Amino acid sequence: MSHSEPNCLDMARGQLLKAAEKLALPQEVCEILSQPMRVVRVSFPVEMDDGRIRVFIGYRSQHNNALGPFKGGIRFHPQVTMEEVIALSMWMTFKCAVVGLPYGGGKGGVVCDPRELSPGELERLSRGYIRAIAPFIGPHKDIPAPDVYTNPQIMAWMMDEFSRLKGYNAFGVITGKPLSLGGSLGRKEATARGCFITIREMAKALGLPLKGARVAIQGFGNAGSIVAKLLAGEGASVIAVVDSKGGAYNPEGLDPWKLAEYKASTGTVGGFPHSKAIDSQQLLTLDCDILIPAALENQITGVIASEVKARIIAEAANGPTTLEADRVLQQKGVKVIPDILANAGGVTVSYFEWVQNNTGHYWPEEEVNCRLEQVMVRAFRETYEMHLEQGVDMRMAAYMVALRRLYEAMRLRGWLGTEER
Ligand code: NAD
C-alpha cells in the first residue's frame, strides 16, 4: 500500500458526510466520526546490533469504539505518518461496522524501514513499540494485527512482550499470529474467500453465471492468487492477470494453480506459457465480466473507468478506485463491490481468531469458512438491499449500513445526548 491515504481520509470523510445526510442523522454523528477518539504518538529507544541506540517514532490511532474494542493492523514503513494512520483507522471503523463485527476501528504504524533491520533489530523494535503502547491496548481495549511489512512472527513477538508485561498469556491482544500461538485456520485465505463470496452473491443478483464468467485480476499476491483459484473452482475463466513485473493474458483462460507455481519459480506471472503479455492499463480495460483490483490504491482513474468493460468490479485492494472513477462507473452501471465490504473477510477471520483465543476453543477450518460465509453473505445482502432501496451505489450503501450501526450504538450509549429531555 502506498501513501496517498490522507487522500483516502478525505474520501472516507466525504462518504461519511453523504451517508449521514442520506440517513438524515444528527450532525454530531459526523462530528464524532470525522476524527479519531485518541491518537497515541510514542518514541522509544532500540539497541542496534552495533550497540548504538536509535530512537523510533510510532503511532496508534483509535478512531471509534462504539461497537467494541478498536481493531486494526500495524504497519512498518519509512513513510508512515500520523495522518495516514488516522485515515486507515477510520476506514477500519466502517469496515468492521459494515460486516457487523463487534469492533471499532484502529490502526498503528512505526516509521522505519524493516528491510534495513536485522531479525534481532526487528524483534527489539517490535517489542519496544508494544511496550510503548501497552497502556492503550489489550484484548478488550484495542487489538492490533499485521499490515504492510508486518507478519505472523512480528505478531508473536508483540503478543509475547505484552504477555510478559501483564504476567499472563494474553493471546487475544493481537491477531494474525502463527497457528501454534493461537492463530486461526483459514486466516491466510480469508480476504480472498470473503471477496469471492461477495462476487458470487453479486453475480447471482445480476443473473450472471460464474461458470464461464471471464475474470481479470490486477495483483497476484495473497488476495489475487487465492481469489483466482476460488473463482476458477466455480468454473469461471481467469483470462488475465498482472503483477508488478509483468502480465499474462489468454482469452481461453489461464490455470491459476499453474500460474501460482510459475510465479513462485520465476517471480512474476509474465511469460507464462501460452499467454500474451499484458500491462495493468490493458488489463483494467479488458473485455471481461469481473474485474478484481488486488494490488494498489488509485488504479482505476476516471479515464480508465470510461474504458472499463467489466460488469462487476470487486475491490480486493483498499482504495483502488478514485472518486472521479466512481462517478463514471456509476453512470455506466458497473457494479462496484466496495473495499470495505469486498476485503472485509480478513478482519472477519481476525475476529474469529480473537474469539477462539478468548474461549480457548479452536475451530476446524470448515467451521471458520462456514462462519465467514454467513458473515459475508449477510453483509452483502444488507448492502445490496440498501443499494436498491435508496438508489445509491454499492459504496454509499456500504457506508450507510455501517453508519446506521454506528449511529445506533452511539445513540444507545448516550454519546449523542439524552433523547427525552
Ligand atoms: P501482496 O503483497 O501479497 O500482493 C500484491 C500483488 O500486487 C503482488 O502480486 C504484486 O506484484 C502486485 N502489484 C504491486 N504493484 C503492482 C502494480 N503496480 N501493478 C500490478 N500489480 C502490482 O498483497 P495482498 O495481501 O494480496 O494485498 C493486496 C491488496 O489487498 C492491498 O491493497 C491490501 O491492502 C489489500 N488487502 C489485503 C488483505 C489481506 O489480508 N491480505 C486484507 C485487506 C486488504
Residues whose N, C-alpha, C, O or C-beta is under 5 A from the ligand:
A	BS01	NAD	M1 T191 Q218 G219 F220 G221 N222 A223 G224 V242 D243 S244 S280 A294 A295 L296 A316 A317 N318 N343 G346
